[in-house]
């Protein structure tokens, strides 16, 4: 990993400069976190807090480490201390949401995620967490709104990166997240809105190639999400009697290397049912 040697160098430099600074302890703690040595990371974050109880990053990062160590009680306490230091630290609010979600206390998790999203409204990650939490609570209609906002927020950040405020607003410089699109489609399906579900499944598949316009990045290529969407579309078309469309999607699935055996079985089923349908049509008066 490219970050490891850089962080190692920074940790040695800080330690040589002043190893008793809280910032030094935070840097070293980050280094051990990167090595997945979470207990050592916690020890250094504690040292930072011994030197400065108001060290915001130490509280927040220690909360992250406790989550990795599955110590949810200590994680919640660390995040709460971070919020006490700075109530506008969206990372601590988001961390509280994650921790309560691990505990399957979705109502609490949703409240904290909304606080994080309120502090960082143009961050798609915040709205993705809100939408996923609403989905788990069975509130699909609200969840769809949040996930759509996540898509819009990602597009806003991508368009505005490196430009003046508001420059390029509404433009999109990369493909949308196919996993998000698949999630939205699934929620529409559960609500019984098949046409909307199909639209988002098609949009998910379209992200493989992306836009053709000048300045646009390429698509995401074949992913697990786009393959699931293509499988769904093949079955949907088969259910609607659109045999050619179903066969096209299923044949494409056979070529992308994901769920190939299931795709081949689906091709055989489509051909068999399509042939049976044609024979039935010819024999009818």
N, C-alpha and C positions, 0 to 999 in steps of 0.2 A: 504494500500500500504506500502510495506516494507521501501521505501525511505522516507516516511513522518516523522516517528519518528527520523530517523537518521539525516535528514536535519533540523528538529526542534531542536534537541540537538546541532547541529553545529551552527545554527543561534543564540541560546542562549549563547553558549560558546564564539562566536565571539563578540557578543554584550557586554558581561561581560568583555571581554579582552580589546576591544577598539571599541566603537560604532561609532567613527568618522573616521574609516578607510574605504576607498572605497570598499575594499574587503569584509568588514562586510556588507555593504549595498547591494552588489551583492548577497551575500549568503542569506540575508533576502528577497531580491527581488525574488530569485529563490524559496524560500519557499512559498511565496505568489502565485507565478506562479503555483506551484504544487497544491495549493489549488484552482486554477482557479480564484483567486482574482487578475485579471489582472491590474486593475487601481492602486491597492496598490503596485503591483510589479513594475509598471512604476514609481511610486513616489520614490521607493527606488533606482531604477536604475538612476533616475535623481539626487538623492542625491549623489550617487557614482560619477557621472560626474561633479557635483558641486565641489567635493573634488579633482577630477582628470579628466580633460577633455580628457586625452589620454587613459582612461580605456577601452580597446578594448572590453572585454567581456560585459561591461555595454551597449555599443552602440549596439552590436549584439543582446543581450538578450532583450533589449528594443524594437528593431525591431520586434522580435518574438511576444512580447506582443501586439504591435500595430496591427500586423496581426490578432491576436485573437480578438482584439477590432474592427476589420474591418476598421481601420484607415490606409488605404494604403498609403496615402501621407506621414504621419508621419513615417510609417514603412520604406518607401524608403529613406527618409532623414536619419533615424537612420543607416540603412545599408550602405549608402554612407559615412557617417562619420566613420563607422567602417573600410571601405575600405581605406579611407584616412589615418587612423592610421596604418593599415597594409594591404597592397595590396595582401598579400598571405593568408588572412583569408578566406578559402573556404566557411565557414558558412555564411559569409556576402554575398558573391557572390550568393550562393545557395538561401539565403533569398530573394535577389533581384529577382532572377528567379521566385520564388514562388509568390512573390507579383505581378509581371507583369503578371503571368499566371492567377491569380485571376482577374486581370483587362482585361483578354482575349487579351493581347498584346503579342501574342506568339512569334513573331520575336524577340522582346526585351528579353522575358523570355529565349528563346533558346540561345541567346548570353551569358547571365549571367550563365546559366546552363553549357555551354561549358567552361566558365572560371573556374567554380567550379570543373568540371571534369578534366580540365587540371592541377589543383593544387592537385587533389586527384584521379589520374587515376585508382587506384585499388579499388575504392569504388563503389560497385554496385548501391547504391542509387543515385549517381550522374548520371550514365549512364541511369538508369531507368527514371530519370527526363528528360534527353535529348531525349530518345526514345519516351516517352509519348508526349512530346511537338511536336516532328516531326510528330507523328501520327495525332495530332490535326490539323497540318498544311497540312495534306494530303500527306506527304512525307514518304510513307510507307516503301519504299526500304531502305532509310537511317535510318528510325526508327527501322527497324528490326536489322540492323547492331549494333545500339546502345544498343538495348535490349539484343542481344546476348553477347555483351561485358559486360553488367551488370551480366548476368549469369556466365560468365567466371570470372569476378572480384570477385563475391561472393564465387566461388569455390576456388579462389586463397587465399583469406583472411582466409577461413575456414581451408584450408590445412596448411597455414603458421602460424596460431595462436599458439604462445608458442613454436615455433621452430626456428631454425636458418634461416637466410635469404636464400630464395630459397628452403628450405627444403620442400619436398612433393609437389613441384610445379606440377600442372597438376592433382593431386589427388583430390578426392571429398569426404568429410567426412559427408555430409548430403544431403538430397533431394534438388532438385532444386525448385525454387519458382513456384508453379503451376499457380499462377496468371500471372506471366511473360510469361510462356509458352503459356497460353491461349491467352494472348495479341498478341504474335508473330503469333500464328496460325490464329487469326482473321485478322491480317494484310495481311498474305499470301492469305487468302480467298478473301479479297477485291481486291488483285492484280490478282485474277483469277488463282492462283497456288494451285489448290485443293490438289494435292499429297503432297506438302510441308505442307499445312494446316493440312492434316490428320496425317502426321508424328508427328507434334508438339502437336496435340490433344491427340494422343496415348501416347506421352511422358508425357503430363500433367497428364493423368490418372495413368500412371506408378508410379508417385510420391507418390501415396497413400500408397504403400507398401515399397518403397525404395529398396536399394540394399540388397542382401543376404550375401555379403562378410564379413569376419571377420573385426571388427573395424569400420564397417559402422553403422551409426545411422539408426533408423527405419524411415519409411515414414511419411508423414504428415497426413495420414488418409483421410477420406472423407471430402472434403471442397466444398464450393459453386463453386469454379473454376473447380475442378475435375468433379463435377456433370454436370456443363455446357458442359465440354469437352465430357463427356460420352453421353450426350443427342445429341450433334452435331454428334458424331461418329455413334450413332444409326440411326439418320436421313440420314447421308451420306451413310451408308451401305444399308439402305432401298432404297435410290435413285439409288444405283448401283445394286439392285436386290440381295444383299447378305443377304437373309432373316435370316439365322441362326445367323450370326454375329450381325445383327440389333436386333434380339430377345434377344441375350445374353446381349448386352449393356443395352437394355431397362429393362430387368428383374433385372439386377444389380441395376439399378436406383430405382426400386421399393423397394429395400431392404435397401438403404442407408439413407432414411429419408429426403432426399432433393428433392423437386418437385415430390413427390410420385404420386399425382393425375394425373399430366401430363404424368408421366412415364407409369401409368396403361393404360391411353388412347392410348399411343403410342404402347404398347404391343398389345392391341386389334386391332389397325390399321395394325400393322405388320402382325399379324396372318391372318387378313381378306385379305390383299393384297397378302400375301404369298400363301394362299389357292387358291385365284383367279388366281394367276400366274400358279400354278400347274395344275389347271383345264384347263386353256387355253392351256398349253403345251400338255396335254393329248388329247384335242379335235382337235389339229392342225394336218393336214395330214403328 
